[in-house]
Amino acid sequence: MTYGAGLDAYKIVLYRQDDGSWVAEVPAISGCYALMPSRQEALAELGRVFDMIAEEFFEKGLRLPEDTTEIVSA
């Protein structure tokens, strides 16, 4: 089911932790992140987390926040 903007409308930050695990997150949505052993698992889990958050917003009659994330290379 679609609840408005999909995950593809958001920037995803993906990085590896010191212990080798991977974090995938959507900075524009508070709490939208996944920590998993592999890059692929983190991205897959992020999709599930995003869907749960989107459903909660929809049930409350709220829109997901707009993505205002900027990627800057240091």
N, C-alpha and C positions, 0 to 999 in steps of 0.2 A: 504494500500500500504506500502511496506517496503522500507526504505531509507538507508539501511545499518544495523548497529548494532541496536538492539532493546533495550528497556528499561531494559530488564533482563540482559543486558551486563554491567549495571552500579549499583554502590552501591547507595542506597537510605538512607538518614538520615531522621528520623521521630521523632518529638518532640512536646511536648505540651507547649503552651504559658501560661503565668500567668493568662490570661483571660479565659482559658479553650479551646481555639481554637487549632487546630493542624497544624503544618507545615510539609510538605513532600518536600524534595529537593534532587536534584542530584548535589552534589558539583562539579563534573567534567565539568558540562555544565552551563555556566553563564546564569542566568535568568531562570533556570529550577527549579521552585518551585511552590508550591500551599499552600494557607492558607485557611482552611475550618473549619467549626464547629466540625466535627468529623474526627476521624482517617481514616475511610473508605472513606469519601468524599475527604479528602486530597489526599489519594492514587489514587483514581479514577481521580481526577482533574489533578494530576501530570502526569498521563498517557496521557491525552489530551494535556497538555502543551508540554510534550516531543514530541508527534506526530507533533505538529505545528512547533516546533523548528527543528525537523528532516526534515520536508518538506522544510523549509526555507533553510537549509544547502544544501539539494538536488538540489533545484532550482538554487542555486548559484554555483553548481558544487563543493561544499566543503564536506569534510568528517566530521562527528561528532568527537569531541576530544576523545582520548583514556582515559579510567578511570584509573587515577593514585591515587585515593583516598585510604588512609590507615585508617583503624579503629583501634584506640588505646584506650585501657581502662586505665583510670587514676588510 
